[in-house]
Structures are given as C-alpha cells and as structure tokens.
Amino acid sequence: MESLSGAMMRLIANEVCKTPVEPKEYGFTDEELEKLYKLSKSHDLAHLVGDAFIKNNLISNSEIKSKFEKQIMTSVYRYENINYELNRLKQVINEAEIPFICLKGSVIRRYYPEPWMRTSCDIDILVHGEDLLRTENLLIEKLSYKTEGKGSHNISLFSEGGVHLELHYTLIESDILDKADLVLENVWEYAFPTDKYEYLLTDEMFYYYHIAHMAKHFQIGGCGVRPFIDMWVLNHRLTFDKEKRESLLENGGLAVFAKQCEKLAEVWFDGGEHTEVTRKLENYILGGGVYGNVNNRVAVQQVKRGGKFKYALSRIWLPYDVLKFHYPSLEGKKILLPFYEIRRWGKLLFKGGAKRGINELSINNSTTPDKQAQISALLCDLGLHDKK
C-alpha cells in the first residue's frame, strides 16, 4: 500500500484529473484514515480527498466520513459565498467604468470539474494604480466594504458577510523575485476586455503570474499542494501556446522553477516518475503545509542573504528597496529611512510582532549547516539561486 501522501495525491488525481482508483489500494486502518484526514486538511484539500473517498465508496468509518463530509460542505459554502460576492463586485466596478482584472482562483476554478473544488480564502482583483482609491471608496459606499489596511501591492477589504478582498494595484508583491518582477510591470499589456470593463489576462501572462506567485511563496516557507493542482489543470484543461509561456518564463528567470514544478505535478497526478529534484521538492512542499512554515523561510533566506548573521541583520534593519514595499509612502523619500525603521520596530513591539521576530531569530540561530546546504542545493536545482 502506498504512503499516506501518495494516497492523498492519487485521490486528488481521481477527483480533479479523473484518474481511476483501485479500491484494493485504499484499505486503511481508522488510525491511518485519521492521519490522512489531518494531512489533507493541513493543505486545505480534505474536501477533494473526502469526496473521492465517498464517491468511490472507500470509507466505512462513519466518524471520519462525517469529518470529510463537513469539509466538503464547507468548501461548497465558501465557493457560493465568494462567487456571490464576486458577482456583486463585478457589477459595481463595471457600472463605474473602472477597468479591472480577476486573478487566481476566481479564474482557475472554471477549469476544475466543479468550481467548488478549487477553494480560496479571498477574492483577488487588479485595477490600475490611478483607479485604486476610487475603487476603494466605491466599494465602501456601494457595498459597505470595510478597509483593513494597505500593503505593498494591495488594499485589504472585507464585505459585510466577511469575504476578504485583495484589491491589487500591482502584481509585484515583494523584493524576492527581482528579475521576475520586471515582467509583471507590464501586466496590462497582456490583458484583453471580455465584458464591459472586465479584462482577462492572456494565457501566457496568467500562467506566468501563477508561477511567479508560487516562487514567491516557495521562498517564504512553502506554497502548499494546491498551486500544483492548478498547474496540472492549466496544462491539461486549456489550449495554449507553449512557446509564448516559455518565452515569458525565460524572460523572468522562472523557466527552471516552472519545469521542475510541472514534473512534480505529473508525478503526483499523472503517474510520473520521481527524480532526485522532485523528491527534494516534494519533501519541502509537504513539510510546509498550505502556507509554508517559518523553518523553511528562515533557511531559504539564510541562503539568499549569505548566512545567519546577514539574515539576522536583514530582519533588524530592512534596506530601502524592501521597506518601501511595507510603507509605500516612503517611495522617493530615502532620507527618511531611519524614521521608517523606527516606525517598523514600534509596530513589532506594540502589535504582536516582537514574539514572532524573536522566534525567527531563534530558528535562525539553531538552523544546522546541513539544513542550509540542503536548501541551497534545492534552490540551485530550481533556478532560484546561483551556484557558487
């Protein structure tokens, strides 16, 4: 019988990719079923695993079956709630004649067998920078949204029903990707109108942004399994120009990362054979959970920054190009950098960040040379770090 993680992937493949399953391969004990439930839930995939179990009549334990059924019902509810709110947003923004682009899950889910299968925690919409405040005020006035805060690339808002909206004004989210962000600067050049003022990204840009977003999360702790399912769907459910995709990925320095991730997606969902790189990539992803973990993030940043000391220094004193992402008002005012550093330290001390920072520095100190070497080798294999 295969491992629990292998079983999870095969059940997901059955649910999303319509790969047949052999019932004899899934004779799990109740203890193993409980572990499989927890593993799939940690990646926000218990609804897919549970639905595959139930459709194929592979689970008899009523208590564990009930847990999976609850996850399915929750996923359906999340989809209906988000989809209802998305339609309201589209109508209001269209009526205001503001160009916008829907991103991520709201687009990808249409290619899944059923849209509720592709869960998401929020709605992502991109508008031009000059339309940002007008759109924010429109949503507050017309739909009673409340603003939570402004980040380096978006404004975070919540509907009355609790749906989270990330209103993007750029797709450049941090300083992590560097070269890859240069491609994203021209994102509107790869958008075309579909309905009034609603735009859709071309296939190659949508795929590029998906890969870039994966690479960013990968380097801050892990990206979870779901982006690999999306990748499989985007590679098997759409007609696309491979050369256009590959050209953009090459321009952004993400071609190697994309290729290795595609190989792992084929291993998980299409019966592909593991390589040494996909094995290492799998261990990193499965160990990080749906949002990654701090141990992975610290190890990656040690490699990127050049060691423990430089990483610790980078967490205490952020360079201008990084800090301006956290505080957009710093843009063009480099002379004020020390004051913004102090402002950031105050936020850490008085808004709960100090404990998190101390924990990161503790992990930084305890990370072993072997862990650093493993992460360094993986980043090089994925084209995310230069060999030295």
N, C-alpha and C positions, 0 to 999 in steps of 0.2 A: 504493500500500500504506500502511496506517495506521501510526502511530508504535508503538514497542515498548510504551509504557504503554497505548496504546489497544488493542493486540492482547492484552495481558495481561488487560485488563478484559473484552474480548469472549470470551476463552477461559474466564474465570471465570464469565461470564454463561451460557455453554454448559453448564458443569459444574454450577452451582448453580441457575440460573434456567431451564435447559433451552431457552435461545435457540439456534436453529440457526446454524451457521457455514458460510461459503463457503470451500471449500478453496483457491480461487484467491487469496484474500486473505492466505494464510499461507505464501507461498513464500520463506521467509527463508534467508539465507546461513548458513553454520555460525557465522560471527562474530556475526551478529545473534541466532541461537539461544542462543549462549553468554551474550550480554548480557541476553537475555530471561530466561534461567535465573537469572542473578545478580540481576536486578531483582525477580523473583518470590520468590526466596529471601530477599532483604532484607526482604520484607514477610511472611515465613512463609507464602507462598502457592504455592510451587513444586509442591506436591502437587496442587493444583487445576489449575494451568496444565498440568502434565505429564500428568495423567490425561485432560484434554481433548484434548491433542495426540495421545496414544496411542489413545484411543477413536475419534478421527476420522482416524487414520492420516495425520497431518500432519507426522511427523518420521521421517526416514530415517537420520540420523547416529547410529550405534549408541553412540558415546561419550557424546553429550549425552543421548540417550534413556535411557541407563543412569543418568545423574545424576538425571534426573526420576523414574525408577522407584525409586531409592533414597529419594527424598523421600516418595514415595507409601507405601512400605513403612514408613518411619519414622513417618509420620502414623498409619497403621493401628496400629502398635505402641504409640504414645503414647496413642491412644484406648483400646485394650484395657487397657493398664496403669492408666490413670486411672479407667476405668469399673469395673474390678475393685476398685480401692481405694475408690471412691465407694460401692459396694455394701456393702463391709465397714464403712465409716464409718456409713452409714445404719442398718445393723443394730444396731451397738453403741450409737449415740445413741438410737435408738428404744427399745431394751431398758432404757436408763437413764431413760426417760421425760423426756427433755430436748427441749423444742420447738426446731426448727431450720428454716432456710430455705436451700435450694440456690440459688446465684446464677450468673449469667453463662453460661459455656459449657456447663455440665452441664445447663442448661435449654434453651438455644438450639439445641444440636446436634440435638435430637429433631425439629426442623423442617427440617433440611437433607435433601437426597435420601438421603444416607448419613451416619451420625453421625461417622465418622472424618474427614469433610471439614472439620468445624469443629474445628480444632486449639486446644489451650490448654496452658499451661505448668504450671497448678496447678488445685487444687480450691478453690472459694470457698463457705464455709458461714457463715451468720449465726445466732448464738444470742443470747439475752438477756444483758445485761451481768452479771446476778447468777448466770448459769449458766456463765460463761466459765471460771473456774478449775476448776470441777467437770468440765467437758467436757475441758479440757486434761489434767487428771490421769487421767480415764477413758481417753483415747486413749493416754497413756503407759503406763498399767497394762495395758489390754486388747489394744492393737495395737502396742505397743513404738515408738510415735512418739517423736521427739526434738524438743524445743523449740529453735528457733534464736534467737528474740528476740520482744519485744513492741513493737509500734508504736503509732501514734496511733489506729488503728482496728481492729487485729487482732493475733493471736498467730500467728507463723510456725512451722510444724512440718514435719517430714519423716518419711515412713514408712521402714521398713527397706529397701524397694525404691527409695527415692529420690524418691517422689512428694511434691510440695510441697503443703501445705495452708495456706490462709489462713483462720484461724478468726476471723471478724469478730464484734465486739460492738457495732459501729455502722457505718453506711454513710457517715458523714461523715468524709472522709479528709484534709482539709486546710482551710486558710482561704481557698482560691482562689475558691470558688463563692458564699460568703456567703448571699445570698437563697435560692439553690437548696438549700442545706443545711437550711433550715427545713422544707422538705417531707419530707426524708429523716429528720428527727427522729421522724416519726410512722409509720415504715415498717411496724411490726407491726399498725397499724390497717388496712393494706391486704394482710394475709396471711390465708389460709384453710387449714384442715387438709386433707390429701389422703390420708395414710396414717399412722395411729397419731399420732406426734408430729412428722411431717414436714409442713411448711407450704409453700405456694406463693404467690408474690406475685400480686396481681391484674394483669391485663394492663396497665392504665394505670400502675401503680407499677413494674412490670418495665420497661416502655418508658421511663418517666421516669428510672429509675436508669441504664438503658443510655445515655441522652442525657447525663445528669449526669456519668457516668464518662468519656464521650467528651470532654465540655467540659473536665473537669479535665486529662486527658492532653493535649488540644489546647493548653492554656495552659502546659504544662510541656515543650513541644517538639514535640508531634505525637502522633496516636493511631493512625497506620497505616491501611491499607485495610480490614482485617478488620471493624472495627465498622460500616463502611458496607455490607458484605455482610450482616452480622447485621441491620442496619436494613432492608435490602431484604427479607430473609426475614421479619422481624417485621411488615412492611407488606403482604406478599403471600401468606403461608402461614397466617395466623391470621385468625379473625373477631374484630373488636374494635369498641369504641365510640369513635369518633373524638373525640367531644365530651369524653369523660372524659379521654382522653390530652391533648388540647389544654388543658383546664382546668388539669390539674396542671402542664403545661409553662409556662403563663402565670403560675401562682402562683409558680413557681420562677425566673421570668425567663429561661427557656430556649426559649421558643417560636420566636424568630427563628433561633437557632442550629439547632434541630431542622429547621426548614423549609428552610434553606439546605443542610444536610447531606442531607436527603431528596432535594433537587433534584440534588445531585451523584451520589447513589446511582442516581437514574433516568438520568442522563447515562451513567454507567459501565456499568450493567447492563440498561438498558431502552431505549437509543437516544434518550434525551432530548437536547435542545439546550442547549449551554452558554450561560451568562450571564456577564457580567463578574465577578460574585461567585464563581460556581462555578469559573471559570478560576483565580482567585487562590487559592481554597480548594484546588483540585487541586494547584497548584504547591507550596503549603505542605505538604500531606499527603505527596505523593510525594517531596519533598525530605527528609522527616524519618525515613523508614524505619518499621519496625514499632513502635519505641518513641520516636520523635521524636529530635531532636538538640539539643545544648546551644546552638547558634547561635540556633535558633528560640526556645528557652526564655528565653535572655537578652534577646532583642529584645522578646518579649512582656512580660517583667517590667519592662523599662525603661519601656515604655508604661504599664503598670499602676501602677508606683511613681512615675512622674513624672520620668524622666531617668536618666542614667548615675550621677550622684553618689548620688541617693537609692536606686538599685538596689544600688550597692556598699555603702552604709551598711546596707541591709536584710539583706545577706548576712553582714555582720560582727556586727551587733547585732540579733538577732531580737526582735520585740515579744512580750509575754507571751502574747497570743492565738495566736501561731504556735508559740512554743517549747513550750507545754503539749501541743501535738499530738505533738511529738517525745519529750517527757518527761511522760507522764500524771501522774506523782507530783507535778508542780508545781501541779496544779489546786488552787486555793484557797490557794496559798502565794506570792502575788505578791511578797512581801517578799524571797523567796529568788531572785528573777530573776537578779541578778548572779552568784550562785554557779552557777546552771544554765548561764549563758552561758559561764562559765569551764570548766565541765564539757564543754560542747559544743566549745569551742576545743581542749581537750585531746584529745577524740575525733578531731577533724580532724587534729591534729598527729601523733598516735601510731597512728592506724588507717587511714592512707592517704588521708585526705580533703584534706590540705593541697594536694597536687598538683592535685586536681580543683578546689579553690577558687581556686587561682592561675590555672588555665586559664579559669575562668569570668570572673574579674576582667579577664583579658587580652582575652577576647572582648568583654566589656562596654566596654572602652576603645576597641576597634577597630570597633565597630558603627557604621555610617555613618548620617547623618541620613536618607538615602533609605530605608535598611532600616527605620528606626524609623517613618518616615511610611507605608511600605507595610504594616507590621504594624498600626499604629494604624488605618489605613483598613479593613483586613480585620476587625479586632476590632469596629469600629463596625458594619460590614456584617453581622456575625454576632450583633449584640446583646450582645457580651461586654465592651463598653467604651462609655462615654458620649462623644458628640461634644462637643468644647469649642471 
